[in-house]
Amino acid sequence: RRGLIMGIWNSHTSVGNILGSLIAGVWVSSAWGLSFIVPGVIIAAVGIICFFFLVEYPEDIGCSPPMHHVSRIDPHSGHSSVDRSDSPKEPAEEPEAISFLGALRIPGVVEFSLCLLFAKLVSYTFLYWLPLYIVNVAHFSAKEAGDLSTLFDVGGIIGGIFAGLISDYTGGRATTCCVMLVIAAPMLFLYNHVGQNGIGTSIAMLIVCGALVNGPYALITTAVSADLGTHESLKGNAKALSTVTAIIDGTGSVG
């Protein structure tokens, strides 16, 4: 259930976008400088809390380290079995960090990186441009437009959870991302035509579009990155996970 769990965990991204828009919208028409100062103070305070209290490793609080899961396929039955073994306390040899080119050779890294590039392009376009679009098309005030635009991220929370759940049950993370993005394209055009017909229509379309765009975005940056970072070709080299995640998310940031 990696997809579902990480889909729920990744909702913090959309929650942060929602809170940021709501907090900034309070002063956008009056003391707009506070729209930057207040979120800055909040993130500085949270950063200090994380510095002192965030636990990096389970061993730091007396918990056992995570178990390694090695999947093996029975050639006779075709079913996969999972061997579980605790991490050795004194590993015989420390694995070397994977190189950049080595990470690119992992099957799926390049493809998912390009997929995230376009998904992130659309997601951040809506994040920055949507309030202005609502002001110009629906003729709402700046605060009302900012509040309404948060529904796109509400849809992102729903989409991320459902994308993870569907990919867990079907076993096809790439197929899940592909189908959601293909459906998202006509839905974005549809929102452009019917979004200004009424507040109810606009709310529904924003949630649907947010789910279809941010669902694959959340799935790729969490479950897919973890899957690729623990690919069987790496032979249990856990150090590759951060490199793979950095490549995928960095390519997405280009968008």
Secondary structure, DSSP 8 states (H G I E B T S, - for coil): -HHHHHHHHTHHHHHHHHHHHHHHHHHTTS-TTHHHHHHHHHHHHHHHHHHHH----GGGGT-----EEEEEE-TTT--EEEEEE---SS-SS------HHHHHTSTTHHHHHHHHHHHHHHHHHHHHHHHHHHHHHH---HHHHHHHHHHHHHHHHHHHHHHHHHHHHHS-HHHHHHHHHHHHHHHHHHHHHHTTS-HHHHHHHHHHHHHHHHHHHHHIIIIIHHHHHT-GGGTT-TTHHHHHHHHHHHHHHH-
